[in-house]
Amino acid sequence: MKTVYLDNNATTQVAPEVIDAMLPFFRDAWGNPSSMHSFGGNVKKHVDKAREQVAALLGADPSEIIFTSCGSESNNMALRGVVEASGRYPHIISSCVEHPAVLEVARYLNKKGCRLTELKVNGGGHLDLDELKASISPSSLLLSLMWANNETGVIFPIDEIAPMAKEAGLLVHTDAVQVAGKIPIDVKKVPVDLLSISGHKLHAPKGVGVLYIRKGTKISPFILGGHQERSLRAGTENVPYIVGMGKACELAMEHMDEEQTLVAPLRDRLEKEILKICPDTRVNGDPNARLPNTTNISFEFIEGEAILLGMNEHGICASSGSACTSGSLEPSHVIRALGVPYTAAHGSIRFSFSRYNAGEDVDIVLKHLPGVIDRLRKLSPFIKH
Ligand code: PLP
């Protein structure tokens, strides 16, 4: 049975070119980049090259790139680092639809003494920019907003928000984990101070992330120890993974156009056909301001987990919420924040594509999904039979 992988917002296939780029750094060039001898020192050149490749994807200077272990670490480093460096317990502004890797850190800082505003979203998943402006006060230090939502794909207008927040004197962090490689990022044009990305969401392996820190941003070290990563994140560099991250960013730039020409049309065909074939379905989040690869569809009166199991029998991989929350049967905090009715929130499924998908994947879902939905609806306690 073919695996139809439509869960790319959870994790992505490592690109074969990325694996090829990494392997020599396990087999042959395994020296420590901080060593004085050339066996180690030569490896440093490759870390430097990866830093340049990542910087190029973000429009940043290589000196502004810090390698971390994942997107969660980048988010932790950003929020905790700037709060600690401020030497006070400032006001932080974020949103209620953030990934837990921001939300839980903001709430932790709140418990420590920071005031926290969690901005609400409307039914389309959008912020009220007037509410955002009104929440800013003299004690506000940091605005942390995701660039795009991992569950719905809805894009926040960071290009509009960041200049406004900067003008009000705030530091701006954006969790761009779901954006990198899907839509262009240019920190020369969008004045964020900190930006997080994660390797495994853009065809690099799990275990490597990046925090972009604009020159001059006051931030405390996240891991104390050696001088690596400008003494902000000590620890001998994970060279193979850093090299892989660099290669993945280079590939992401080369393939960016395909997000619009190949990925979005696949997503759109799947979504259109599901809405046509399956009654009582709805798209969650504004379909006109979304990542090209994501659709989140509610199937009313049935459980998302049951749909996933039904699709799994046909080799189809999707998700019923963010991977971190799908252990519980409660609808995700994101879908609840959109005000989706209870009977629809429980049956929400996220399909997320990548450039490795093809039309055949959509055909297979359309062949099997209507039968799965039909069978589950016949068993639904919410429908009179
Ligand atoms: N931020 C967003 C928006 C995400 O979607 C994820 C992962 O799902 C993360 C952060 C965490 O990234 P990582 O798994 O690399 O820690």
Residues whose N, C-alpha, C, O or C-beta is under 5 A from the ligand:
A	BS01	PLP	N9 A10 C70 G71 S72 E73 H99 A101 A148 N150 D175 V177 Q178 S198
